[in-house]
C-alpha cells in the first residue's frame, strides 16, 4: 500500500470517528448549519493536501476545527463584496477562541442534539435533522427509512434550518427549568429512530440495523453527557430490545415471535448492560415511561424459556405504565399480557373493549392480537375476520407473510 493510500485510509477513519464532533463545534463557532458543513469538508480537503507532507497533527480534531473556522472566515470575507453584513459576522467569528477543549467538543454534541430536537420544530423535522446533522446519515438514507421522497426530505431539513435561524433558536443545552420538557423531545426522537430500525414501518425487511444502531449511539451520548434516570431507561429499553435482533427473523427473513425465538441467540452483553441500567433507573426513585418499558423488557430477558416468564409482573408494570402514560397501545399490550396470565378469554374481553373505542381501528397489530386470541379459543370465524383485517392494514412484508400463513392454517 502506498503512503498516499495509507494516509487516505487514516483520514477516512478520522472522518468516520470525528466528523460529527468537528461539525457540532463548527456550528457553535459559525452559527450556521450550511456554513459549518462547507467548513467541515474544506477542513478535510486541506488535511488530505497537507498531512501526507507535514504529518498528521497530534490532535486532529482541534486542528480540523481551527482550519474549518479560518476557511469559513475567508469564505465570508470573499462574499462581503456582495453582502457587506457578512464582514461583521466574519469579525465576530474571528474574535472567538480558536481551539476548543475536548470537554467543549462533547458539550457541543449535546447542544446540537437539543437544537435539532427543539419543540418549535415539527417532530418529523426533528427526526430528519437529528439523523442528518448529528448522525451524519445521507438524505437518501433517511428518506428511504421513513418512506419519504428524497426531495421532500431535503426540503424538510431546509425548512427546519430556516426555522432555527428565523426563530433565533439558541444553540445550547436548556436551563434546569426547561430541561424536562426539552429532554422529553430528545428522547422521543431517539426512540422513534430506534423503532424504525427495530421494526421498519414497511418494506421487505423487518429491521434496519443501521437506524437502531444510530439510536443506541445517540442514547449512549446523551447518557454520557446527561445522566438522567429516563435516559438510562431509554438506553436500557433499546439495548434489551436490540438484544433479540438475531433471533427475530429466520434465515429467509420471516418473522419469529418472541415465544418461538431461540434464546441462545439473544445478545447476552446487551442484556446484561440493559438490566444494569434498568436497576439504576428504578433505584433513583424517579420512575418514568422508558424505565417501566425497560423493566418489562428485562422481565422477558430474564426468562430462560417462555413458560418461565413472569406475566403477573408484566401485567403490573403495564398497569403502572398506563397510569403514568396512558395510551391505547399500552392498553393493548396490557391486554395481551393479561391473556398470558389469565387465559385468552380474559385477554379477548379486554381487547374487544379497546377496539370498540375505535382508537386502534387502523392498527394492524391490534387485529392480529385479536385474531391470535380467537385462534387459541377455537373461534375460527372471528380469527379469520381479524387476520383479514390485519392483512388489509399491514405494510411490512415479513409480517404480511406471517399473517397469511396463520390465516392458511385455520380450518
Order of alpha helices (4+ residues) and beta strands (2+ residues): alpha-alpha-alpha-alpha-alpha-alpha-alpha-alpha-alpha-alpha-alpha-alpha-alpha-alpha-alpha-alpha-alpha-alpha-alpha
